[in-house]
């Protein structure tokens, strides 16, 4: 690992001159972009709550979605000589509830947690002995919960009458469940799943199954192996108003750079280029945390003639609610030269929710523009705005404020009436921002975002700064994108560079940057689609390489909560905690078990890695007592760990974990390195010597001939020893180099089409660990043999979600996890000497 990092910005000499209507011309640097099919394309990436993606190849094939899969609508259209072409998102035709789900309104049903008599799913079944409760049914953290269900099984019956005069449209059953689920409509089974978790599955049903004007019954049974899950269902039709923005542009290209996603379209006689820009520059914390993203657009004639052009971009208050039943207030406003529309819930339950599959419902989403004669924002009725734009190319606005439930579809609309467009490129941009008011609760204190400068910098200030600094920010993003591309391309080739480009925004946006009350940096991760934990140490560990490379201060912000937890006495065990809560409430560990060797090793290793990057151990010196406690724990318990979890906790508890033993040894060696840097010679000698002795013992205990085992007591097994990578990166000299090379050679015999399995027990893998394992290779050709199948997974997986890190190596199918910060681990190759 290099002691210092020197940023060499690669700037393209080619610049583009855009005319920003009444604004002065600006020269914008062009970032190097790469083209490949991503499982999902990042569009707006601010933090774990404001994170929206396109999950299709064409930007207009589906609605824009939050990383959890819920719609966070963005619609874009261009009107050329009266002809409208939709280029962004899909018009969200509202669902009309016939039998509402709980996110529309509470509903009553009968339920039992004991196996019922035969025929329980039939219409005429006598449920008199069952209990009555409100839907949805599930564990306490589940959305729109009406009745707590915490046993392994629940049976639910819901009786209802459907009016005889419902519209002559298709009818759909929409349901959510966790986990094994069966559902019946009037005794007919419509759903039967395996051990799966799905939200808002849409199933078209035969109208003949319904008894119009009579009693109907939906009956469901759900089984969760660990106790408690989720059950919700309803019957819906769609609005008949489906004919707006039907014609799409033709997407000709999509490409990526670290901070930007680029699209190109043909809109009849006009070409449109579009960029979504998230200025997440790691060496500028004020900018990285500023909750403002840009949507840039450029239009130019493609036939040499002039054309009359208007651009339409729309968001909805879905960005500011957890469920669409929530009431919102939408307000038009102004700050300096900025016009905006903002939306938020009337309830404003600040920091009242925690959990995984949760979206923010406090604070306000903003759609904003720099005030210009021909660009404006307004509040509209959802379909009215589109009809008006198609008919006239402009919209009028319903009022300066409206209050209504999101399901009644208010719209926040931006229109730029560019006018005549010829061979000269005309351009503009709109800003999408989110002011969360309070970001994190940290051991009882509510903390605002870093960008607020301790509450002295408002969202109005942020919007004005984002506009005033627009050209500078765009050029800095391009410079950083080019630097990252050149560094990753040089280190690992194009496929590796592609992976890093896609990982960059995903990893950063899975964190929130704040300060504690003493001014210390906190960069808190959320375990997306895992369990929602905040500040998880074994999520920090795989994420760390990105931040070690580009700004170790951010990694300190990831470690500080765990140090504080121990040093304050709030955590008094002799090993490091697993987490500090459930996002966004960081008030202490909420995970159900400990990972003593795992988390202690992680903390000591990463502290040493920071010292290597900075060339000094000052940060370690501030936390020496905690580091000493954890290192001694590793010394006593790390060589042959007892039955416990490691970071791959989904694989379950097991003892004598060989790779976990490597982590303990690396932790002890890291402590020795830190002691050496601090001039503690005797301590350094003791721990370094002990680490080397333990490594020799490890080699004997784990030896399995041509490789090393999964556990010390199981011959004929194997696993990825990704924790060995720190011996190479920090040049610790603990294990003989042939240990890693023996493992690498063996792994090459175990690869499947889409990568190297985690170990011999299953065919699934973790993508971050593959890159760490690949980095053990001593030559580029071998490194590439691990990276190419991983790249194939990313570009061929059938699961269109923000990059998963847990998938099946034979099929490229997602097992679990998505949009997690751990993909920051892909950058570990950049730390290799």
Buried (B, 14 or more C-beta within 10 A) or exposed (E): BBEEBEEEBBBEEEBEEBBBBEBEEBEBBBBBBBEBEBBBBBBBBBBBBBBBBBBBEBBBEBBBBBBBBBBBBBBBBBBBEEBBBBBBBBBBBBBBBBBBBBBBBBBEBBBBBEEBEEEBBEBEBEBEEBEEBBBBBBBEBBBBBBBEBBEBBBBBBBBBEBEEEBEEEEBBBBBBBBBBBBBBBBBEEBBEBEEEBBBBBEBEBEEEBBBEEEEBBBBBBBBBEEEBBBBBBBBBBBBEEEEBBEEBBEBEEBBBBBBBBBBBBBBBBBBBBBBBBBBBBBBBBBBBBBBBBBBBBBBBBBEEEBBBBBBBBBBBBBBBBBBBBBBBBBBBBEBEEBBBBBBBBEEBEBBEBBBBBBBBBBBBBBBBBBBBEEBBBBBBBBBBBBBBBBEEBBBEBBEEEBEBBBBEBBBBBBBBBBEEBBEEBBBBBBBBBBBBBBBBBBBEEBBBBBBBBEEEBEBBBBBBBBBBBBBEBBBBBBBBBBBBBBBBBEBBBBBBBBBBBBBBBBBBBBBBBBBBEEEBBBBBBBBBBBBBBBBBBBBBBBBBBBBBBBBBBBBBBBBBBBBBBBEEEBBEEEBBBBBBBBBBBBBBBBBEEBBBBBBBBBBBBBBBBBBBBBEBBEBBBBBBEBBBBBBBBBBEBBBBBEEBBBBBBBBEEBEBBBBBBBBBBBBBBBBBBBBBBBEBEEBBEBBBEBBBBBBEBBBEBBBBEEBBBBBBEBEEBBBBBBBBBBBBBBEBBBBEEEBBBBBBBBBEEBBBEBBBBBBBBEBBBBBBBBBBBBBBBEEEEBBBBBBBBBBBBBBEBEBBBBBBBBBBBEBBBBBBBBBBBBBBBBBBBBBBE
